[in-house]
């Protein structure tokens, strides 16, 4: 009897519960607690973000579109802010790790009325693997281009030659220039909407590549106000997997060109002269011990006349002297012989006035390695 009454009671209650759940009031309650459908990333916008910001992952691009409801401009800004935050955090973790690898970047400008300038930089990273990354190579050439176009050399060492040191702190705060590397044939260069400093660009690259990256040094060619003739700068790199502006070694050579018909006559460098400039720079890279400095030739008093002799007289004396002390074979003959031959054929006085050769990591001392367990711990913490 008791069991049957319970069953009857239960069966009597169930219809009322079903009616109550199906009432309009119950439906309205369900609607109030529903969540909006998630934003689906637009495929075309996804491709545009990855084209605009090189190296960004697919997941990060999707997250940017979801966070900004498929607004392209806001998504690009979101990515840049996210990269900046991640880069600063990563850079802080990695700042004490040694960066002994890297590349040397060299960029020279086009020849104008007074000649052309050049710039050389060294950017370091921790491993050779990262130094071979295209993103890292692009950053090296960007920084070299920035040094050429934005900063000036230090006047403190102007007496040493036309190649002058640049304060790294000044270059880090300069707005970074676009990558001068030509885009592959048939491709469209990626648009850039970024106005970052060199330091900010390095910090973002740390976040992308996961290694400590530091700018070690920089030098540029400057024209002195009283420079006679044209200044011709040659630049070259080697060991960068055929990259046009970055390699494991880099060099700058500087020559001045003065017409033998008169110092005021305008000089237009011929193909032979520009080829000589390129060959001279490559020779520097191949010959680490070479010394270039025409000031090493001390002019006798009887020639200089106490400093009052006409420039043409001094130039003629120098033309007959050895411009370079090392007897390396160059272009089928000694360096000074090749220079003298081109000078005679072109009716010029060609002086080698300055040169610089850098190799990545030279002069840096590797710290004592920590034990294996400590290295594993550091690697885990850096992630």
Order of alpha helices (4+ residues) and beta strands (2+ residues): alpha-alpha-alpha-alpha-alpha-beta-beta-alpha-alpha-beta-alpha-alpha-beta-beta-beta-beta-alpha-alpha-alpha-beta-beta-alpha-beta-alpha
